[in-house]
Amino acid sequence: MGVFVYLPLVLPLTALPIARLAEQHLHPRSAARLLATIAVIMASCSTLCLGLLVVVGTAQLPGNPLPDGWSDDEVRKAVPHDRFAGKTAIAALTAAAVACAVTVWHHCRFRSRAHRTLAGLATTAEVAVLPDGVPYAYALPGSPGRIMVSSAMLDCLTEAEQRALLAHERSHLAGRHHRLLLAVQLAGCANPLLRPLRAAITYSTERWADEEAAVSTGDRRLTARAVGKAAIISHRAATGTVAAFAAAGPVPRRVAALLGPVPPERGWPPVHTPTGIAAFVAAAGTALSTLSSLNAAFALFVTLEAATPLSS
């Protein structure tokens, strides 16, 4: 197993160069899917390697239920610095599991509360208007998905801008963007080095919805105006609403992108460009992380099988 077990824990660093470049130079749909795929694969590999280290570390603890042979010197030699790495991995994997559980709990709790709010309304239409003085709008996934928008938000937008807003939220539901966002959030819980990808994917999904809204309305300038106006309204209200239609931060870049040309529909970026080089580095890091974790898992399996006494 050797040092290969440690590589997937640090290889997520190779994904960072592409995060900003992808959101700037790739079509937002391609950027969101590419970054989410990289995040999930790398998080899975690092979690697997932590699990392998936990097996070695747990076998050293007195009173553990594992076979006695798993604590032999041959097994411990398979991992450099086995004592420190094994015990540290136990704490790290426990912390990652708790963080993932808390994230899922908050996600489910928010959806449950939102659906209970919708159940108290008299309408079952796709768009639910809530009588609220705080301006917000967001897509609530479910079967079927719903769009929740406050009356304060609608009052501040023209009829055409309201159409752009609703088209934006419909794109979130149709593209199942909540799954990408939850996946990258869990990936960040599994490996903190992947947390910077969350901002990039959040921006890319918003840009993806912006482009779909621009196509739906047929007016990129109108969509940009709706995004900008909603951001100003939300900022003045000082709301912390999650999944808001517009919030402070990347909104100026979103507006500038909508006022520019339509992003090209291309897959892998050209190799000779900075984005292409960064994508190649991220792909190589992802492939190396996968191979390293599989190699470590196979090596530990062979070692543990040899160290396990045959049953009589």
C-alpha positions in Angstrom: 0.0 0.0 0.0 2.8 2.4 0.9 2.6 6.1 0.1 -0.2 5.5 -2.4 -2.7 5.5 0.4 -1.8 9.2 1.2 -1.9 10.5 -2.4 -5.8 10.8 -2.7 -5.8 12.9 0.5 -3.7 15.7 -1.1 -4.5 15.2 -4.9 -7.6 17.4 -4.6 -5.2 20.3 -4.8 -4.8 19.5 -8.5 -8.5 20.4 -9.0 -8.2 24.0 -7.7 -6.5 25.6 -10.7 -9.5 24.7 -12.9 -12.2 26.0 -10.6 -11.9 29.7 -11.5 -10.9 29.1 -15.1 -13.8 26.8 -15.7 -16.4 29.2 -14.5 -14.9 32.0 -16.7 -14.2 30.1 -19.9 -16.4 27.1 -20.1 -20.2 27.0 -20.7 -21.7 27.1 -17.2 -23.4 23.8 -17.8 -20.2 22.1 -18.7 -18.3 23.8 -15.8 -20.8 22.7 -13.2 -20.9 19.1 -14.4 -17.1 18.8 -14.8 -16.3 20.3 -11.4 -19.0 18.3 -9.6 -17.7 15.0 -11.2 -14.2 15.8 -10.1 -15.3 16.7 -6.6 -17.3 13.5 -6.1 -14.6 11.2 -7.5 -11.8 12.8 -5.5 -13.9 12.8 -2.3 -14.8 9.1 -2.8 -11.1 8.2 -3.3 -9.9 10.2 -0.2 -12.7 8.6 1.9 -11.7 5.1 0.8 -8.1 5.8 1.7 -9.1 7.1 5.1 -11.1 4.0 5.6 -8.1 1.8 4.8 -6.0 3.7 7.3 -8.8 3.3 9.9 -8.7 -0.4 9.4 -4.9 -0.4 10.2 -5.3 2.0 13.1 -8.3 0.2 14.6 -6.4 -3.1 14.5 -3.8 -1.7 16.8 -6.3 -0.7 19.5 -6.7 -3.1 22.4 -10.1 -4.9 22.6 -10.9 -4.3 18.9 -13.1 -7.0 17.2 -10.8 -7.4 14.2 -8.7 -10.6 13.7 -5.5 -10.6 15.7 -3.4 -11.1 12.6 -4.5 -7.7 11.3 -2.2 -6.1 13.9 0.9 -8.0 12.9 4.0 -6.3 11.8 3.5 -7.3 8.2 0.2 -5.3 8.1 1.6 -2.3 9.9 4.5 -2.1 7.6 2.1 -1.7 4.7 1.5 1.9 5.9 4.3 4.4 6.5 4.0 5.9 10.0 1.2 3.5 10.8 0.6 4.4 14.4 0.2 8.1 13.9 -1.6 7.8 10.5 -4.0 5.1 11.8 -5.1 7.0 14.8 -5.3 10.3 13.0 -7.5 8.7 10.2 -9.9 7.4 12.8 -10.5 11.0 14.0 -10.6 12.4 10.5 -13.1 9.9 9.2 -15.3 10.3 12.2 -15.2 14.1 11.7 -16.0 13.7 8.0 -18.9 11.4 8.8 -20.4 13.8 11.4 -20.0 16.8 9.0 -21.7 14.9 6.2 -24.5 13.8 8.5 -25.1 17.4 9.7 -25.1 18.7 6.2 -27.7 16.1 5.1 -29.8 16.8 8.2 -29.8 20.6 7.5 -30.7 19.9 3.9 -33.6 17.6 4.7 -34.7 19.9 7.5 -34.9 22.9 5.2 -36.8 21.0 2.6 -39.2 19.6 5.2 -39.9 23.1 6.6 -40.4 24.5 3.2 -42.8 21.8 2.1 -44.8 22.2 5.4 -45.1 25.9 4.6 -46.4 25.1 1.1 -48.8 22.6 2.5 -50.5 25.4 4.4 -51.2 27.4 1.2 -54.4 27.1 -0.7 -52.7 26.5 -4.0 -50.8 23.6 -5.5 -49.5 25.5 -8.5 -45.9 25.4 -9.5 -45.3 28.9 -8.3 -46.1 29.6 -4.7 -46.3 33.3 -3.7 -45.7 33.7 0.0 -47.0 36.9 1.7 -43.6 38.0 3.1 -42.0 41.4 3.4 -38.6 40.0 2.8 -37.7 39.7 -1.0 -36.5 36.2 -2.0 -37.1 33.5 -4.6 -35.8 30.0 -4.8 -36.5 26.6 -6.3 -37.6 23.9 -3.9 -36.9 20.4 -5.3 -39.4 17.7 -4.7 -42.0 15.6 -6.5 -43.0 17.9 -8.1 -40.6 20.7 -7.6 -42.0 24.1 -6.6 -40.9 27.7 -6.9 -41.2 29.8 -3.8 -41.2 33.5 -4.2 -42.2 36.3 -1.7 -44.7 38.9 -2.5 -42.0 41.5 -1.7 -39.8 40.2 -4.5 -42.6 40.3 -7.1 -43.6 43.8 -6.1 -40.2 45.1 -6.9 -40.0 43.5 -10.4 -41.8 44.3 -13.6 -43.9 41.6 -15.3 -41.2 40.9 -17.8 -38.6 40.7 -15.0 -40.8 38.3 -13.1 -40.9 36.0 -16.1 -37.1 36.0 -16.2 -37.0 35.2 -12.5 -39.4 32.3 -12.8 -37.5 31.0 -15.9 -34.3 31.1 -13.8 -35.9 29.0 -11.0 -37.4 26.5 -13.5 -34.0 26.0 -14.9 -32.7 25.1 -11.4 -35.5 22.5 -11.1 -35.1 21.1 -14.6 -31.3 20.8 -14.2 -31.5 19.3 -10.7 -28.9 21.8 -9.6 -29.6 21.0 -5.9 -28.0 17.6 -6.4 -24.8 19.1 -7.8 -24.7 21.6 -4.9 -25.3 18.9 -2.3 -22.8 16.6 -3.8 -20.0 19.2 -3.8 -20.9 20.2 -0.2 -20.6 16.6 0.9 -17.3 16.3 -1.0 -16.0 19.3 1.0 -17.0 17.6 4.2 -15.2 14.5 3.2 -12.0 16.4 2.2 -11.6 20.1 3.1 -9.3 20.6 0.2 -12.4 20.4 -2.1 -14.3 23.2 -0.4 -13.1 25.9 -2.8 -14.9 24.0 -5.6 -18.3 24.8 -3.9 -18.1 28.5 -4.8 -17.2 27.7 -8.4 -20.1 25.2 -8.8 -22.6 27.6 -7.1 -21.6 30.3 -9.5 -21.7 27.9 -12.5 -25.2 26.7 -11.6 -26.5 30.3 -11.3 -24.9 31.2 -14.6 -26.5 28.0 -16.1 -29.9 29.1 -14.9 -29.2 32.7 -16.2 -28.5 31.4 -19.7 -31.6 29.2 -19.7 -33.7 32.2 -18.5 -32.2 34.4 -21.3 -33.2 31.8 -23.9 -36.7 31.5 -22.4 -37.3 35.2 -22.4 -35.4 35.9 -25.6 -33.8 38.9 -24.0 -30.4 38.7 -22.3 -30.5 42.4 -21.3 -33.8 41.9 -19.6 -32.5 38.9 -17.7 -29.4 40.8 -16.6 -31.6 43.6 -15.4 -33.7 41.2 -13.4 -30.6 39.6 -11.8 -29.1 43.0 -10.9 -32.3 44.4 -9.5 -33.1 41.3 -7.4 -29.5 41.5 -6.0 -29.9 45.2 -5.0 -33.3 44.4 -3.4 -32.0 41.4 -1.5 -28.9 43.3 -0.4 -31.0 46.2 1.0 -33.2 43.7 2.9 -30.0 42.1 4.4 -31.6 38.7 4.0 -29.7 35.5 4.5 -32.1 33.4 2.5 -30.4 30.3 1.1 -30.6 29.6 -2.6 -31.7 33.1 -3.3 -32.4 34.3 -6.9 -29.7 36.9 -6.5 -27.3 37.7 -3.7 -24.2 39.7 -3.1 -20.9 38.4 -4.4 -20.8 37.0 -8.0 -23.8 39.0 -9.2 -21.8 41.7 -11.0 -20.0 38.9 -13.0 -23.3 37.3 -13.8 -24.7 40.5 -15.1 -21.6 41.2 -17.1 -21.8 37.7 -18.6 -25.4 38.2 -19.6 -24.6 41.5 -21.3 -21.9 39.7 -23.3 -22.1 37.1 -26.0 -23.7 33.7 -25.5 -21.0 31.3 -24.1 -19.9 28.7 -26.7 -21.3 25.2 -26.4 -18.1 23.2 -26.3 -16.9 20.3 -24.3 -13.3 19.9 -23.4 -11.4 23.2 -23.6 -8.6 23.5 -26.2 -5.3 22.0 -24.8 -3.2 25.1 -25.7 -5.3 27.4 -23.5 -4.8 28.0 -19.7 -8.3 26.4 -19.1 -7.3 23.3 -21.2 -4.0 22.9 -19.2 -5.8 23.3 -15.9 -8.5 20.7 -17.0 -5.7 18.3 -18.0 -4.0 18.7 -14.6 -7.4 18.2 -12.8 -8.1 15.1 -15.0 -4.7 13.7 -14.4 -5.0 14.3 -10.6 -8.4 12.6 -10.6 -7.1 9.6 -12.5 -4.1 9.3 -10.3 -6.3 9.6 -7.2 -8.5 6.8 -8.4 -5.6 4.5 -9.3 -3.8 5.2 -6.1 -6.9 4.4 -4.0 -7.6 1.2 -5.9 -4.0 0.2 -5.6 -3.9 0.8 -1.9 -7.2 -1.0 -1.4 -6.0 -4.1 -3.3 -2.6 -4.1 -1.6 -4.2 -3.9 1.9 -6.7 -6.6 0.9 -3.9 -9.0 -0.1 -2.0 -8.2 3.1 -5.0 -8.7 5.4 -5.9 -11.9 3.6 -2.4 -13.3 4.2 -2.4 -12.2 7.8 -5.9 -13.7 8.6 -5.5 -17.2 10.1 -7.4 -19.9 8.4 -10.5 -21.2 10.2 -10.3 -24.7 11.4 
